[in-house]
């Protein structure tokens, strides 16, 4: 079960993009990876025909163990837990126990 959702603001914990922040734009559940906007860019060569070619930058997936959600108040990385209130499952931040709302 993944604790991340599209639109969450995350910080990178390991790799070349360590301590950079971004927003999750796609989740690959079967591979346990996410795609974060502006992070882990790779160059992709595209050939339209013999006269035109193009090199574009695209985001490559990052494993979920290398990211952490950012606390809304302090801006520090935190873990996410679940709690049931009024038959609704909500996400809470482990550091301060407050409800996590992605902004």
Secondary structure as GFF3:
##gff-version 3
##sequence-region A 1 103
A	DSSP	beta_strand	9	12	.	.	.	ID=ss1
A	DSSP	beta_strand	21	28	.	.	.	ID=ss2
A	DSSP	three_ten_helix	29	31	.	.	.	ID=ss3
A	DSSP	beta_strand	33	36	.	.	.	ID=ss4
A	DSSP	beta_strand	41	47	.	.	.	ID=ss5
A	DSSP	beta_strand	53	59	.	.	.	ID=ss6
A	DSSP	beta_strand	62	63	.	.	.	ID=ss7
A	DSSP	three_ten_helix	64	66	.	.	.	ID=ss8
A	DSSP	beta_strand	67	70	.	.	.	ID=ss9
A	DSSP	beta_strand	77	78	.	.	.	ID=ss10
A	DSSP	beta_strand	80	85	.	.	.	ID=ss11
A	DSSP	beta_strand	88	93	.	.	.	ID=ss12
###
